[in-house]
Each structure stands twice: as structure tokens, then as C-alpha cells.
Amino acid sequence: MTSEEELIQRYFDAFNRHDLDGVMACFHDHPLIVDPTGVRFDGREEVQRHYETGFALMPDCRCDLRMMTGNSGRGVAESFFHGTRQRFGKVIEAVGAEVIEFADGKIKEIRDYHRALTAQAA
């Protein structure tokens, strides 16, 4: 396993435990996340707030890693996301990929390309 793949696995493991400190430990000092709608979360404070909000809105959310590859500062992870919006009792399911760039042994940028699915398509 490459160092990029090890970091992807660590990131997914921390995400699925809702371990905010563990998630943030995977990120570079100046991270960027671009969500599927194009919204940008730039910098550690915004990225942390993005995860805090997601974990609060869907306390049972998780991302099942389906495949990953990474090398030479770049990586891709395909995953199946699922969680329940507590407020509405609505199950959210999405499949897609995260395209990841690394710098200094950390995640520098994630571009998230998940799309919502019906339960039957998952």
C-alpha cells in the first residue's frame, strides 16, 4: 500500500468513527474541500466546521470505501455514503468518488463527486 493509500484509509476510518480530531489529523495546514455542488471549504476552520456540521446532521453517517488508489501525490477513492437526516428521518445515500491531492504527507484537497441515489440503486 502506498503512503497515499494508507492516508486515504486512515481518513475513511476516522470519518466512520466520527473522530473529528482523527479526520483533521489527515489534513494539511491549508486544506480545501469542494463538495458535489461546488461549495468550497477553504482552510482548517472551514473544513472542520464542515465535518462537525455533517456529523451533527447525520449522526449515523458513514462512507463505505469501495476502492482506492494513490501515488505520486494524487489519489482517488470511490465510496458509498449513507446516513439519516435526524430532523426529517430521511435516509441519504450517494455513490461517487473523491479526487484527492496530497502535500507534505497530508490531504491538501478533496474534490467530492458523489451523487444521490435511490435505495434500490445503491
Order of alpha helices (4+ residues) and beta strands (2+ residues): alpha-alpha-beta-beta-alpha-beta-beta-beta-beta-beta
